Amino acid sequence: MIYKKHIFICTNQRPPGARVSCGEEHGSALTAEFKKIMKNKGLTIDMRAQRTGCCELCEHGPIVVVYPEGVFYGKVQLSDVEEIIHDHLENDRIVERLVISNR
């Protein structure tokens, strides 16, 4: 099945003392929250949220990536999940305040 939108949430966990990682910063909780809200809204037929390994943008973590647009969101908090789902997934409006800039 090809999904209309595919959401990847970094859950990478590094050893203690290593570079910060999204898994330490609640990546797994973000994944669960995306899945729960998407299921409650009936979005899981056309869209899928899943955990992923390292995106190599650890300093911006927790990272969420939305495809097919290829939008990278950084410093995502549990309180941001509803906004990303409503604005980006349901209404195709990027949540600019969370976008990781190339600059």
Secondary structure, DSSP 8 states (H G I E B T S, - for coil): ---SEEEEEE-----TTSS--TTTTTHHHHHHHHHHHHHHTT-TTTEEEEEES--S-GGG-S-EEEETTTEEE-S--GGGHHHIIIIIIIH----GGGB----
